[in-house]
Amino acid sequence: MIKVSVLIITYNQHKFIRAAIDSALEQKTTFPIEILVGDDFSSDGTREIIQEYEQKHPGLVIGVLHPRNMGKNGGINFLETLKLAKGEYYALMDGDDYWTDPLKLQKQADMLDAHPDYSTVFNNALIIYEDGSPSHLLNGPDMKPYYTVDDLIGDDEIWFMATSSTMYRNNIKEYPTWFRESSSGDIPRLILKAKLGKIGYIPDVMSVYRKNRGGASFADNYYDETFLRNRIQMYSDINRELDYQYDRVLRRNIARYYRMMLDSKQYKQSYFRRARLAMKYLYMGRPDWNKTKDVIRDYIIPKPLAKLYSTIRLLPHR
């Protein structure tokens, strides 16, 4: 019986997918595993590499080759691949990441076995950069042994778990509709899991999170209205999912995205749309006076009126 299903989620990552699959194949466990590689209709040769591994490792490596691109930044690919997972637990990895410790799956499964009140476990990860920037660890020495929903909710976006570092109990039979609409899979998935139990932490560095220009993190465009509205909707849905227990904090988080939208390319030429958006940000975010003053000056007061005001103020000095 399969204990752990490995889910590798990929799209156009032919340069990296071998390292990801190889790192899963190198795992040493006392239990059987399966490796499901969900491909979101790649066109760069990734699918052919997956099929090659299927032939070399029949029954162990299983390609989930979708007939079209499923969208949502890989989120639907994840859900459709997860439907085929037979494991009690599943370990997740993006196709451009890889594991560095052959005992990763064993250590994480052992922790979930030992802690039935844990829904998830994650480990420390090394972040490396395509552009040659210095690599560094994601987490420092001040981490807690486990985390709850309280730790995942804040004014800002909270992120200290790399996708490649996580293992989950396979205990959500049907993800909610709102999850499928989010372009960020990790944040809502972790919220849903934290509702079901604690999230345990292993300080061992066992994963690599690769930041490259083809990766999901570079698709997050903070100057694009579509992306920002998706984030707003995601946090609104999380707020409802948590029965508005964290309403004040999440409203401030949502307000941040309205503030970013003021500088998005779609709003630059529209005074009235920006002014309405600025009012919404001020109402939801309740920023301090200095930030409020800046937003009123830059986005609410019409430019001709601001110019006239400046001229009048300077008259006594001329």
C-alpha positions in Angstrom: 0.0 0.0 0.0 1.4 3.4 -1.0 2.4 5.5 2.0 3.5 8.7 0.3 2.6 10.1 -3.1 5.1 12.5 -4.5 3.5 15.2 -6.6 5.7 17.1 -9.0 3.9 20.0 -10.7 5.5 21.2 -13.9 5.1 23.4 -16.9 7.8 24.2 -19.5 10.7 23.2 -17.2 12.7 20.9 -19.3 16.0 22.3 -17.9 15.0 21.4 -14.4 12.6 18.5 -14.4 15.2 15.8 -14.4 16.8 17.1 -11.2 13.3 17.1 -9.6 12.4 13.6 -10.6 15.9 12.2 -9.8 15.7 13.7 -6.3 12.4 11.9 -5.7 13.8 8.6 -7.1 16.8 8.9 -4.7 14.6 8.9 -1.6 15.2 6.0 0.8 12.1 4.9 2.7 10.8 1.9 4.6 7.5 2.2 2.8 6.4 2.3 -0.9 6.0 5.6 -2.7 4.7 6.7 -6.1 5.9 9.7 -8.1 3.1 11.5 -10.0 4.4 14.2 -12.4 1.6 16.5 -13.5 2.5 18.4 -16.7 0.4 21.4 -17.6 0.7 20.9 -21.4 4.3 21.8 -21.8 5.6 22.6 -25.3 9.4 22.6 -24.6 10.1 18.9 -24.3 9.2 18.5 -20.6 6.5 15.9 -21.5 8.9 13.8 -23.5 11.3 13.7 -20.5 8.5 12.6 -18.2 7.6 9.8 -20.6 11.2 8.7 -20.7 11.2 8.4 -16.9 7.9 6.5 -17.1 9.5 3.9 -19.4 12.5 3.6 -17.2 10.5 3.3 -13.9 7.2 1.7 -14.8 4.6 1.9 -12.0 6.9 4.2 -9.9 7.0 7.3 -12.1 3.5 8.2 -13.5 3.1 11.0 -15.9 -0.2 13.0 -15.6 -0.1 14.6 -19.0 -3.0 17.1 -19.4 -4.5 17.6 -22.9 -4.5 21.3 -22.4 -3.1 24.0 -20.1 -5.2 24.0 -17.0 -4.4 27.6 -16.0 -4.4 29.3 -12.5 -0.6 29.2 -12.3 -0.5 25.4 -11.9 -3.3 25.3 -9.3 -5.6 23.1 -11.4 -2.7 20.9 -12.5 -2.1 20.3 -8.8 -5.7 19.4 -8.0 -6.1 17.1 -11.0 -2.8 15.3 -10.2 -3.8 15.0 -6.5 -7.0 13.2 -7.5 -4.8 10.3 -8.6 -2.7 10.1 -5.5 -3.1 6.8 -3.6 -0.8 7.8 -0.6 -1.9 8.4 3.0 0.4 11.5 2.7 1.6 13.5 -0.3 4.8 15.5 -0.7 4.7 18.4 -3.1 7.4 19.8 -5.4 7.5 22.3 -8.3 9.2 21.0 -11.4 12.1 23.5 -11.1 12.9 22.5 -7.4 14.5 19.4 -6.0 15.3 17.6 -2.7 18.7 17.3 -1.2 18.2 14.8 1.6 17.4 11.2 0.6 15.7 10.7 3.9 13.3 13.7 3.5 10.2 11.6 2.9 11.1 9.2 5.7 11.6 11.9 8.3 8.4 13.8 7.4 6.3 10.7 7.3 7.7 9.6 10.7 6.7 13.0 12.1 3.2 12.8 10.8 2.9 9.2 12.1 4.1 10.4 15.5 1.8 13.4 15.7 -1.7 12.6 14.6 -2.7 16.2 15.5 -0.4 17.5 12.7 -2.0 18.0 9.2 1.2 19.1 7.6 5.0 19.1 8.1 7.7 21.2 6.4 11.4 21.6 6.5 14.0 24.3 6.1 15.0 25.0 2.5 17.8 26.6 0.5 16.9 29.4 -1.9 19.1 29.6 -5.0 18.8 32.3 -7.7 19.1 31.9 -11.5 20.8 35.3 -11.8 23.6 34.3 -9.6 22.5 36.2 -6.5 23.9 34.6 -3.2 21.9 31.6 -2.0 20.5 31.6 1.5 18.3 29.6 3.9 14.6 30.4 4.0 14.3 30.0 7.8 16.5 31.1 10.6 17.1 29.5 14.0 14.1 31.2 15.7 11.5 28.8 14.2 8.8 27.1 16.4 8.3 23.3 16.5 4.8 23.8 15.0 2.5 26.4 13.6 -1.3 27.1 13.6 -3.7 29.3 11.7 -2.8 32.2 13.9 0.8 32.1 12.6 -0.3 32.2 9.0 -2.5 35.4 9.2 -1.0 38.8 9.2 -1.2 42.4 7.8 1.4 41.3 5.2 1.8 38.1 3.2 3.3 35.4 5.4 5.6 33.0 3.6 8.1 30.7 5.3 7.3 27.4 3.7 8.8 26.5 0.4 6.5 24.3 -1.8 9.2 21.7 -2.1 9.5 21.4 1.7 6.0 20.3 2.5 4.2 17.0 3.2 0.5 16.8 3.8 -2.0 14.3 5.1 -4.2 13.4 2.1 -7.4 14.2 4.0 -9.2 16.9 1.9 -11.4 15.0 -0.4 -12.8 18.0 -2.2 -11.1 21.4 -2.2 -13.6 24.4 -2.1 -14.5 26.2 -5.3 -12.7 29.4 -4.3 -9.4 27.4 -4.0 -9.6 26.6 -7.7 -9.9 30.4 -8.6 -6.7 31.4 -6.8 -3.5 31.9 -8.7 -1.6 31.2 -5.5 -1.9 27.5 -4.4 0.4 27.5 -1.4 -1.3 30.2 0.7 -4.9 28.9 0.6 -3.8 25.2 0.8 -1.8 25.9 4.0 -4.8 27.8 5.5 -7.1 24.9 4.7 -4.6 22.4 6.2 -4.0 24.5 9.3 -7.7 24.4 10.0 -7.4 20.6 10.2 -4.3 20.4 12.5 -0.9 21.9 13.4 1.9 22.3 10.9 5.1 20.7 12.2 8.6 22.0 11.4 11.8 20.0 10.8 14.9 22.4 10.8 16.9 20.1 8.5 17.7 21.7 5.1 16.3 19.1 2.8 14.9 21.1 -0.2 16.0 23.6 -2.8 13.7 26.4 -3.9 14.9 27.7 -7.2 14.0 31.3 -8.2 14.1 31.5 -11.9 12.4 33.6 -14.5 10.2 30.8 -15.6 9.0 30.0 -12.1 5.8 30.9 -10.4 7.3 33.7 -8.3 8.2 35.7 -11.4 4.6 35.4 -12.7 3.4 37.4 -9.7 3.2 40.9 -11.2 2.5 43.4 -8.5 1.9 46.1 -11.1 -0.9 44.1 -12.9 -4.5 44.6 -11.9 -5.5 41.0 -12.8 -2.9 39.6 -10.4 -3.8 42.1 -7.6 -7.5 41.5 -7.9 -6.9 37.7 -7.7 -5.0 38.3 -4.5 -7.8 40.5 -3.1 -10.3 37.8 -3.9 -8.1 35.1 -2.4 -7.8 36.9 0.9 -11.5 37.7 0.9 -12.2 34.0 0.4 -9.8 33.1 3.2 -11.5 35.6 5.5 -14.9 33.9 4.8 -13.3 30.4 5.2 -12.1 31.4 8.6 -15.5 32.8 9.6 -14.2 36.4 9.8 -12.2 35.6 13.0 -9.3 37.6 11.6 -11.4 40.2 9.8 -9.5 43.3 11.0 -6.1 41.9 10.1 -7.2 40.4 6.8 -8.9 43.7 5.8 -5.6 45.5 6.2 -3.9 42.8 4.2 -6.4 43.2 1.4 -6.0 47.0 1.6 -2.3 46.6 0.7 -3.3 45.2 -2.7 -5.7 48.1 -3.3 -2.7 50.4 -2.5 -0.5 48.5 -5.0 -3.3 48.7 -7.6 -3.0 52.5 -7.5 0.3 52.2 -9.4 -0.8 49.4 -11.7 -0.5 49.9 -15.4 -4.3 49.7 -15.9 -5.0 52.6 -13.6 -2.3 55.1 -14.5 -4.3 57.1 -17.0 -7.6 57.1 -15.1 -8.0 59.7 -12.4 -11.6 58.8 -11.3 -10.9 55.1 -11.1 -7.7 55.7 -9.0 -9.5 58.2 -6.7 -12.2 55.6 -6.0 -9.6 53.0 -5.4 -7.6 55.3 -3.1 -10.7 56.0 -1.0 -11.3 52.2 -0.7 -7.7 51.7 0.4 -8.0 54.4 3.1 -11.3 53.0 4.4 -10.1 49.4 4.6 -6.4 50.0 5.6 -6.8 52.9 8.0 -3.2 53.9 7.5 -1.4 56.4 9.7 -1.8 60.1 8.9 1.4 60.5 6.9 0.4 57.7 4.5 -3.1 59.0 4.4 -1.8 62.5 3.5 0.4 61.1 0.7 -2.5 59.1 -0.8 -4.8 62.1 -0.7 -2.2 64.3 -2.3 -1.1 61.8 -5.0 -4.3 60.1 -6.0 -7.4 61.9 -4.8 -6.8 65.7 -5.2 -6.9 66.4 -9.0 -3.6 67.4 -10.4 -4.7 70.9 -11.6 -6.2 71.6 -8.2 -3.0 70.5 -6.4 -1.0 72.7 -8.8 -3.2 75.7 -8.1 -3.0 75.2 -4.3 0.9 75.1 -4.6 0.8 78.3 -6.6 -1.4 80.1 -4.1 0.8 79.0 -1.2 3.9 80.3 -2.9 2.4 83.7 -3.7 3.6 85.4 -0.5 7.1 84.4 -1.3 7.2 85.8 -4.7 
